[in-house]
Amino acid sequence: MAETTVVHLLRHGEVHNPANVLYGRLPGYHLSETGRQMAETVAKAIAGRDVVALFSSPLERAQETAAPLAATFGLEVTLDDRLIEADNIFQGVSVGNGDKLFRNPRHYRHLWNPLRPSWGEPYIEVVRRMKGAIDTARDAARGHEAVMVSHQLPIWIMRLAAEGRRLPHDPRRRQCGLASLTSFSFEGGRLISVGYSEPAGGLVKRPTVPGA
């Protein structure tokens, strides 16, 4: 019987972002105090799991989320550019209460194709790189478990693809909360299930900025 391997995609914790900026891949955005508590809470919640490999997006908020896990499991964090946030033309724009972006006529020319989407990295490209990253983690942790710290959109898009659902979606309906775990279980190289949990859900202040 093929061995079972679990790859957990962990969304980073809450970010200090008082201006409510869509920060995307911008440097300099770090976890808030609550975000650090979220990271610690996740590390404690899964301390008994058989985690043997730890990967992270290179962005600061992801690395800071990975740090308590590295300490808990005694692992080095491997940075993987494939786990980075999706590219977005609105990066750096203040989104206000969430709909300010879409009410500005100057932005309409970028919103013509929500299926691709026209304002950022194509969904199919996100799936391609995330699948490659997951395959690497699965091979590194074969028969055990791996954790990969990434971002909301890449994690959600990968889940949609894995479950055979359409990639275009309403960002408000993503099931991918701050510091949540989306867990892919494999038998050998075959995906057998996708699970979801929120170990730090009690610390989440809703609503959050979409796509963070």
C-alpha positions in Angstrom: 0.0 0.0 0.0 1.3 3.5 -0.9 2.4 5.7 2.0 0.3 8.6 3.0 1.8 12.1 2.9 0.1 15.3 4.0 1.0 18.8 2.7 -0.5 21.6 4.7 -0.8 25.0 3.0 -0.8 27.6 5.8 -1.9 31.1 5.2 0.2 33.7 7.0 -1.2 35.6 10.1 -2.6 39.0 10.4 -0.5 41.8 8.9 0.1 45.3 10.4 -1.6 47.4 7.7 -3.3 50.5 9.1 -3.7 52.1 5.7 -5.6 49.1 4.4 -3.2 48.8 1.4 -3.4 45.9 -1.1 0.2 45.0 -0.4 0.6 42.0 -2.7 4.3 41.4 -3.2 5.5 44.7 -1.6 8.3 44.3 0.9 8.0 45.7 4.4 4.7 44.3 5.5 5.1 42.4 8.8 2.8 40.5 11.1 0.9 42.5 13.7 1.0 41.4 17.3 -2.2 39.5 16.7 -0.6 37.9 13.6 2.4 36.7 15.8 -0.1 35.2 18.2 -1.8 33.4 15.4 1.5 31.9 14.2 2.3 30.7 17.7 -1.2 29.3 18.1 -0.9 27.3 14.9 2.5 26.0 16.0 1.1 24.8 19.3 -2.0 23.3 17.6 0.0 21.1 15.3 3.0 20.4 17.5 2.0 16.7 17.7 1.9 16.2 14.0 4.6 14.4 12.0 6.0 17.4 10.2 9.4 16.9 8.7 9.6 19.6 6.1 8.8 23.4 6.2 8.6 25.8 3.3 7.7 29.4 3.0 7.0 32.2 0.6 9.9 34.7 0.7 7.7 37.6 1.8 8.2 38.8 5.4 4.8 38.0 6.7 5.1 34.4 5.6 8.6 33.9 7.0 7.4 35.3 10.3 4.5 32.9 10.3 6.8 30.0 9.7 9.3 30.9 12.5 7.3 29.4 15.4 6.8 26.2 13.4 10.6 26.0 12.7 11.2 26.3 16.5 8.5 23.8 17.4 9.7 21.1 15.0 13.5 21.9 14.9 13.4 22.5 11.2 15.1 24.9 8.8 12.7 27.0 6.6 13.2 26.5 2.9 12.1 29.6 0.9 10.3 28.8 -2.3 9.4 31.6 -4.7 6.6 29.5 -6.1 4.6 30.1 -2.8 4.6 33.9 -3.2 1.5 36.1 -3.4 -0.2 36.4 -6.9 1.0 39.4 -8.9 -1.6 42.2 -9.0 -1.7 45.5 -10.9 -3.4 47.1 -8.0 -0.5 46.4 -5.6 0.1 49.4 -3.4 -3.5 50.8 -3.8 -5.5 51.6 -0.7 -8.7 49.5 -0.8 -10.6 51.3 1.9 -13.5 49.2 3.1 -13.0 46.7 0.3 -14.9 48.1 -2.6 -13.1 51.4 -3.1 -10.9 49.7 -5.8 -13.9 48.8 -7.9 -15.6 52.2 -7.6 -12.8 54.2 -9.1 -13.3 54.7 -12.9 -9.5 54.9 -13.5 -9.4 51.2 -12.6 -12.1 50.0 -15.0 -9.7 49.4 -17.9 -8.0 46.6 -15.8 -11.2 44.8 -14.9 -12.4 43.7 -18.3 -11.8 39.9 -17.9 -12.5 38.4 -14.4 -11.9 34.9 -15.9 -8.2 35.3 -16.5 -8.0 37.7 -14.5 -7.0 40.8 -16.5 -5.7 42.7 -13.4 -3.1 40.1 -12.3 -1.3 36.8 -12.6 -3.4 34.3 -14.6 -5.0 31.8 -12.4 -3.7 28.9 -14.5 -0.1 30.2 -13.8 -0.8 30.3 -10.1 -2.0 26.7 -10.2 1.1 25.6 -12.2 3.6 27.1 -9.8 1.7 26.0 -6.6 1.4 22.4 -7.9 5.1 22.3 -8.5 5.8 23.6 -5.0 3.4 21.0 -3.5 5.0 18.2 -5.5 8.4 19.3 -4.1 7.1 19.3 -0.5 5.3 15.9 -1.0 8.6 14.4 -2.2 10.5 15.9 0.7 8.1 14.6 3.3 7.1 11.3 1.7 5.3 9.2 4.3 5.2 12.2 6.7 3.8 15.8 6.7 5.0 19.1 5.3 3.9 22.7 6.0 4.1 25.4 3.4 3.4 29.0 4.3 1.7 31.0 1.5 -1.0 33.5 0.8 -4.8 33.5 0.4 -5.2 33.6 -3.3 -2.6 31.0 -4.3 -3.9 28.6 -1.6 -7.5 29.1 -2.6 -6.8 28.7 -6.3 -4.9 25.5 -5.7 -7.8 24.1 -3.7 -10.3 25.0 -6.4 -8.0 23.2 -9.0 -7.6 20.2 -6.8 -11.3 19.9 -6.3 -12.1 20.3 -10.0 -13.9 23.6 -9.5 -13.8 26.7 -11.8 -10.9 29.0 -11.0 -12.8 32.3 -11.5 -14.5 33.1 -8.2 -15.8 35.8 -5.8 -12.9 36.7 -3.4 -15.4 37.3 -0.6 -16.3 33.6 -0.7 -12.8 32.2 -0.3 -12.6 29.7 2.6 -9.0 30.6 3.5 -8.9 32.6 6.7 -5.8 34.1 8.3 -3.5 31.4 9.7 -5.8 28.7 8.3 -4.6 25.3 7.1 -5.7 23.8 3.8 -4.4 20.2 3.9 -3.8 18.0 0.9 -3.5 14.2 1.7 -1.8 11.9 -0.8 -1.4 8.2 -1.2 1.8 8.0 -3.1 1.4 10.6 -5.8 -2.5 10.5 -5.8 -4.5 13.2 -4.0 -7.1 11.5 -1.8 -8.6 14.4 0.2 -8.5 18.1 0.9 -9.2 19.3 4.4 -9.5 22.8 6.0 -9.1 24.0 9.6 -8.6 27.3 11.5 -6.4 26.6 14.5 -6.2 30.4 15.2 -9.7 31.2 14.2 -10.6 32.7 17.6 -8.0 35.5 16.9 -9.4 36.5 13.5 -11.0 39.9 13.2 -13.4 39.9 10.3 -13.6 41.2 7.6 -10.1 40.9 6.3 -8.6 42.5 3.1 -9.3 40.1 0.2 -6.3 38.5 -1.4 -3.8 39.2 1.3 
